[in-house]
């Protein structure tokens, strides 16, 4: 959530940055400032009325002590009227504060200065490519055929158990999934991230705090009886560890990692782009999250990007890094880098990670603050990234490494999988 002080400081700049996102209702900025002006006016009236009540109440005591009971009774009547006025002002204040809050949460985060205006993924900027694209023979199979051939994932039984988009990993397929998760977690913890196993459902306050509500309400599975939400990413429960927490400067940076299943009610079109593991409703992901001092958040972002890049190099997958344009960024992000791996069989790029800096947009909702060296309270900055999302990594691994003898695994997975090949 944006700070009102940011809107007040330079409303034209705020509107310009919001327009980079193709956000069109720029009049909301002026509406919010006007609501805040009205809130301040009512707050001042309330404070002055309350001060008058307090001062006059003391005066009544003096009048009674002086035996001026009649004058004291008249003064009491005045106080009673002021208390009625104060109650009315308090009601008005609560109403306008609610309206102000409900309007403010409609504004997305301001894009970083490096973010270009664009409407969709076609306008994203490729900042780097790495690894070597391999050439497969003409009879190479896409992963949805390979996983059937080697009995790795069963979509039909998954659909019978739950529904379309809920894969069932079996045998060596399950073992490969587990090997990838363990490798990612080990790599992250070796880099100084503390591991967590969070709850896989969250309450409404948690979903709101990280920005999933109200922006992504329709994308989450909702357990209505208890008003819990199945998590779309471990970012939600793990970041909420620090909701309503005041930290010390020496506590920062905080680096966290977690594995979790992820649940998303994504509606996709039919065709090859959503076949197999390309888009599913339940998938596994390992996440990295940092909470840092504001002046260090972009250094942290660069380090997280390098961290994910190294993972992909170790997996020997060709990849590219994109800086997202305004129209393709998430609601809460100030700057996002996407990682895509090349699927040699599908001849297309598959997104496997997003690494984002939210600046103080998320921590303002979380009320996650710290005291700096001067004792001043400040909002922290938060960042998160996929390290990594499993389905498309899995798809690219089996496709790019298929041979006539089986699926050769990258060296880094040999220990975790217990073999060099799936056959």
N, C-alpha and C positions, 0 to 999 in steps of 0.2 A: 504494500500500500504506500502510495506516495505521501510524503510529508506536506502538510498544508504550507509550511514555511517555504518549501521549494516552489510551489505554485505562486506564492506571493512575491517571491524574490524576483522572478522574471517570467511572467505568464506567457509572453511572446515566445521565449525560448522553449518553454514546456509545450506549447502548441506546435512549434516547429518540429520538435523531437517526436511528438505523438503522430504528426502527419507522416513521418518516416515509416511508421507502422501501418499507414493507411487508416489510421483511426480518424473517423470523420466527425464525431460529435464533439468538436473542440469547444463548443459553447459550455460544456460541462465545467471547464476550468473556471470560467467567469461565474457560473452558478455556484460552484463550491466556495469561491472567494466571497461572494455575496452572502451565502449562508453563514460563513464564518464571521463576517462583519455583524450580521444579525445576532449570532450567538454571543459575540463579545459584548454587544450592546445590552442584551438581556442579562448576561452574567454581571455586568457592571451595575445594572439596576438592582439585581438580586443582592449583590454584595453590599451596596449602599443601604438598601432597605434592612438587611440583616444587621449592619453596623448601627443603624438608627435604633433598631429594636434592642440590641445589646446595651447601647448607651442609655436609652430611656429606661430600661428595666432597672439599671443601677440607680437612676434618678428616683424611681418609684420608692425604692428602699429608703432613700434619704428623706423623702417626703413623709413616709409613714413614721420614721424615727423622729421627725420634727412635729408630729401630730397633725399634719395636713392631710387628713384622710380623704376629704372631698376632692382636693386637687389630685391626690394619688389615684382615686377612682376614675376621674376624667382621663388621666394619663394612661391608665390601664385600657380604657376603651380605644384610645389611639393606637396602643401597642397591638390590641386585638385586630384592628383593621390592617395594620402593617403586616401582621403575621398572615392574614388572609392574602394580602398582596404578594407576600413572599412565597406562599404556597402556589399561587397562580403563576408567578414567575418561574418557580422551580419546575412546574408542569410544562410550561412553554420551553424552558431550557432543555428538558429531557427530550421533548419532541423534536426540537431543531437539531440537537446533537445526534439523534437517531437518523434524521433525514440527511444530515451532513455526512455521517459515516456511510450510509447506504448509497450516497451519490459518489463519495470518494472511492469506494471499492470498485466502481465501474471503470476507473482509469487504469490502463496497463502501465507497466514500468516504462521509464524513458530509455530509449536505445542509447548505447554508448556512441560517442562521436565517430567511431570507425564503422558503424553500421550504415549501410547504404539503403536507400529507399528501393523497394521492390515489392512485387505482389505475391510471388510464389517461389517454390524451390528453384525454378529456372533462373531466378535472379540472384541466387547465392553466389558467393565469390570463392573460387577454389584458391586456397593459399598454399597448398603443398600436396605433392604426390610422393608416395614411397612404395618400396617393394617392386617386384617385377611381375608383370602380368604374364601368365603362362598360356601356352597354346595347347588346347586339347584336341584329340582326334575328332573327326566329324561324327563318330558314333558315341561321343561322350554323353553321359546322362545327367539331367538335372537332379537336384537332391531328392525330389519327391519320388523319383524312380529308384535312386540309389538306396534310400532308406527302406524301400520295399524289398529290393534285391538282397540286402544284408540284414533284413529284419531288425531295423534300428528303432523305428517309430511307427506306431500303428494309429492312423487317424480314424479308421473305421470303428475300432473298439472304443477309442476316446469319444467319438460321437455317440456311440451307444450308451456309454457310461454317463456322459454329461450333455454334449452337443457339439456342433461343428466348431472347430477352432480350439479344441481342448485335446492336445496330442497325448498319447500314451507312449512313453519311452520304454523300450524292452531290452533285456539282455545287454549286449555290448553297446547298444544305443544309450541305455541308462548309465552305463559305466563311463562312456565318453562325456556325457553331460556332467556327471559327478566329477570327473577329472578336470574339466574346464573350470567348474566352480571352485574346486580346491586350489587349482593353480592361481586363479585370479585373487582369491582371498590371501593366499600365502604371499603373493607378489605385493599386495596392498599393505599387509601387516609388516612385511619387511621394509616397506617405505615409510613406516611410522604411523600408519592408520590403526586405530583401535577397532577391533572387531565387535560387532553386536549381532544378536539374533533378535529382531524386534517382533512385536505383535504384527500379524498380517491383516488385522482389521483396525480401523481407527474411528474415533468419535468425530462428531461434526466440528468441534473446536480445533482438532488437529488438522482436519482437511481444510478448514478455513485458513489456519495459520500459515500453511505452506502455499496457499493460493489455488488449491484444487477447487475449492468452493469460493464463490459461485461459478467460476469460469468453466470448470470441466465437470459439472454435476452430471450431465447426461452421459459422460464417458465412464463413470464409475458404477460398479455393482453395489447396490444399496440393500442392506439387511434392514428392512423397514421396521420390524418389530422392536429392535433394540436401537435403531437409528445409528448403526455402524456402517462404515464403508470398507469394502475390500480394497486393499492398497493397490494403486497403479504403479508404484515404485517404492523402494525402501527409503527413498528421500523423505517421504511423508512422516513415518513414525520416528525415524532416526533424528531428523532435524528437530522434531517436537520434543526431544529430550531436553532441549534448552529453551522451551517456551516458558515465559515468565521467570526467567533466571537472570540474575545480575552477576556478571563475571568480574574477575580481576584482570588487569592487563597481563599479568604473568600467566594467566590461564590460557592465553592465546598464543599460537593458533590451536584450534581443536580440530583434529583429523579423525574421521570415523569411516568405517566401511561395514557393509552388511550384505549378505545374500538374502534374497527373498523371492518367492513366487510373485508375479505381478498379474493383475487382473484388469482388463480393459475391454469395454463394450464397443470396440472399434467396428464401425460399419464400413466394409470395403466392397469395391466393385468386383465382379467376377473376372477371371482371366489369369494369365501367368503371373502378374505382379503380386497376386495375393495367394498363389498356390502354395501348398506344403507349409513350410515354416516361415514363409515371407510375411504372413500376418496371422496371428493367433490371438485368442482371447485370454489364454493363460500361458505365461512364459516365465523363465527364470532370468534373474539379472543380479549382478554384483555392482553395488553402488559405492562411490566415494563422495564424502561430504566434508566441507571445511567451514569453520566459523573463525573469522579473522578480523584483525584491525582494519578499518576502512582504507588506510593508506597502503596496505599490503595486499589488497584483494586481487589486483591485476597481476601482481607477481605470482600469487597463488594460482590464478587461472592459467598462466603460462606453464607453471610447474605441473598442473593437472593435465593439461593438453600433452605435454611431453611424456607424462606417466602413461597415458592411454596409448600414445604413439609407440612407446617401447613395447607394450604388451602385444600390439599388432605385429611389430617387427619380430618378436619372439615366436609368434604363431606363423611367421613366414607368409603372411597374407598381403597382397598388394592393396594399398589403401590410398585414400585422399582425404584431406582436411578442408572443410568449407566454413567460411564465416557467413552466418545466416544473414539474409537481408531483413529489413524491417517487417515485411509482410509474412515471413516464414518463422518468425521468432515466437516463443511461448510468451504467455501473458505476463509472467513474473520476471522474465530475463532482461538484463541490460545488454548482454553480449553472449552469444552462443556460438560454439564451434561444433560442427557435426563431423563425425568420422564415418566414412563409407568404405566397405571392402568390395573388391571386384569379384564377381561371380563369373568364372570362366565358362561355365555351362550355360548360364542364362544370358551371358553377355550384357550384364548390367551391374550398376553399383547398388549395394545394399547398405542401408544405414545401420550402424551397430552401436553408436554412442553419440550422446550430446553432452558437452561440457559447458556449463553456464555460470556466469557471475550474476547474482541477483542484486548486488550492492546491498542497500538497506531496505529494499522493497519488501522482502520476506521477513526480515528481522523486525521491521516495524509492526507487522502483524503478530509476530511471535512475542514481541516485547522482550527481545533478547538484547541486553545491554551490558556494558562494562564500564568500570571506572578507570579512566586513564591516570597517568602519573600525577596529574594535577588534582585528581579527585573529581574531575568532571564526568558526568554520566553521558555516554554516547551509545548509539546503536552500533552493533557489530555489522559486518558484511557476511553473507552466506554464499556458498558455491556448492555445486554438485555436478557429478558426471557419472556416466555409465562406464563400468570398468570390469566387465563389459556385459552387454545384453546378449543372451545366449542364442536365440533362434537363428538369426542370420549369420552369426559367427559359425554356428554348427553347419548351416547350409553351405556356406562358402568353403569351409574346411573339407567336407566330404566331396564337394564338386571339384575343387581345384586339385585335390590330391588323389583322385581316382586313377587306378592303374588296372592292367589286366589281371594282376594278382590280388587286388584288394585296394583298400583306402590306406595310403601311407600317412602316418601321423607326423607332425612336426616334432623335432627332437625334444622340445621343452615339455611335451606331453608324455613321452615314453615312460618316465618314472611314475607319473600319476595314473596312466592307463594300464601300465604293466605289460605293455607290448608296443611294437613299432608299427603294427598294421592291423587293420580290421579286415578279416576275410572269412 
